[in-house]
Amino acid sequence: MAFATEAHGRVGQVRKYTGEPYINHPIEVMGIVRTAARYTDVMLAAALLHDTIEDTTVTRDDVEREFGSDLADMVMELTDQSTAGNRAKRKAAEAVRLSTISAEAQTVKLADLISNSASIIEYDPRFARVYLREKSQILELMTAGDPGLYTRAVAQLDAARKLLDRR
């Protein structure tokens, strides 16, 4: 937790809509992972570190040096790899990639989707429509994670669509 807090703090990262310390999101993701039927310490640590390589100056080598290759590998599984094309193409490619990551990493990603969806729907309904389409693409392909979290993510998606349709 200290490593992730320092990494996100060093680049001044805060939550987009609330301005709260960014570390609150990884902590929430870790808490959601804890509700999975099966989780490991590596999954909990990956939940805390899942955005460090993508959003800070931390590298895979930094994570491996501090915590070992198993955790570094899982954090890399959770790090967005798409860079080419417009947003729609990048997100579609990323959805396909996510379908190939380990079941453990998919469980962490499901927790991340659940956490992110709540704030996006609450604070940015216009962008939420785009985000929910992307989330739907991911959920169609990424089916190896924890079944309970998968069901929760799908239910959240359905409820959010209904809520946005009423607006």
N, C-alpha and C positions, 0 to 999 in steps of 0.2 A: 504494500500500500504506500509506503514511504517513497519507493522508487517511482511509482506512477504519479503520485502527488507532486513530487519534485519535477518530473519530466513535463507534465502539463503546465505546471506553474512557471517553469523556466521560459516557456514560450508565451506566457500570458493567456493561455486558453481558458475560456469560460463557456458556460452553456449558452448557446445561441439566443434563446428566447428569454431566459431568466437572468443571465449575468452571474448566476451562482458559480462557485468553484467547479471546474470541469470534473474533478475527481468524484463528485457526487454521482455522475452517470456510471462510471465503472463500478463503484460501490453498489449501486442499485443492480447492475447487471450481475454482479457476484451474488447478491441476495436472491435474485431470480434463479440463478444456476443452483443455488442451495435447495430450491424447491423441486428440482428434478429427482426422479426416482433413483438415479445413480449419478454420482459426481465424484470427482477426485480432487485432491489438492492442486494438481496441475490445472484442472479446469477452472478452479476458483482463482488461481493466480493469473491464468490467461484472461479471465474476465476483467481483472484489475488492469491488465497490461494491454488489452485488445486494441486500443487506439494509439498506443505510444509510438509504434513504428510509423504508422500512417500519418499521425498528426504532430509529432514532435521531432526533435533531433536524434532520438534514440534509434539505434540500428539493431538488426538481428544479432550482430556480434555482441553488442552491449548486453542484450537480454541473455544470450548464451553465456557470456562471461560471468554475469551476476547470478544466474539461476539455472543454467544447464541447457542442454540441447533439446530435451523433451519439451520444456516450456517455450523455448525459442521457436521450435518447429510449430507448436500450436498457435503461437502469436502470429507467425507468418501465415498460417492457414486463415487466420481471421483478418489479415491485412489486405485491403482492397488492392488487387493487382492490375485492374483495368486502367489504361491510360490513353488508348487510341479511340478516336471518333467522338461523336457528340454524346451527350449524357445518356440518351436512350440506348445507343449502341454499347457504351461502356457498362451500363447497368445490366443489360441483357447478357453480355459476356461474363460479367461478374456473377450473375445468377447461375450460369452454367458451371463456372469454376467452383462455386460454393457447393454444387451438387456432388463434387468429387472429394471434398474434404472429409476428414474423419467424423464419425458419429459424435465423438466428444466435442470437437470443434463446432459441429453443427448445433449441438446443444447450447454452447456459449453464444453462437450467432443468433439462435432463436431468442435467447434472453436479451441480447442487444436489440433485436427488432422490437421486442415487447416494450423495452424501456424507451427507445427512440419514438415509437409510434405514439405513445401517450403524450409526450410533449409536443410533437409536431401537430397532432390533431387539435390539441388545446390551443396552441399559440399561432398556428399558421394554416388555417383551413384551406387556403388556396393551394399552397404547396403540398398539403396533405393528400390531395387527389393524385398528384404525380407520385408522391412517395408510396401511396397505397398500391398503385399499379406496379411499381417496382417491387414492393414487398410481396405482392401476389405472384409475380414471376419467380421470385426466390422460393416461396413456399411451394409452388408447383413442382420445383425441381429438387429442393433440399429436404428430403424426407427421412433421413437416417438418424436425426437427433432424437432427443427425449420425446416420447409420444405425448406426454402431458403438456409440455411446453409447446409442442407443435399444435395441439388442439387449442391451447390458450391463444397462440398467435393467430390462428385462423379465426377463432371467435372474435378476437379483438379487431381483426381486419373487417369481418362482416359487420360488427357493431359500428365501426368507424364509417364504413360506407353508408350505412343507414342514417347515421347522424348527419353526415355531410349532405346526403340527399334531401334531408328535411330543411337544410339551410338555404 
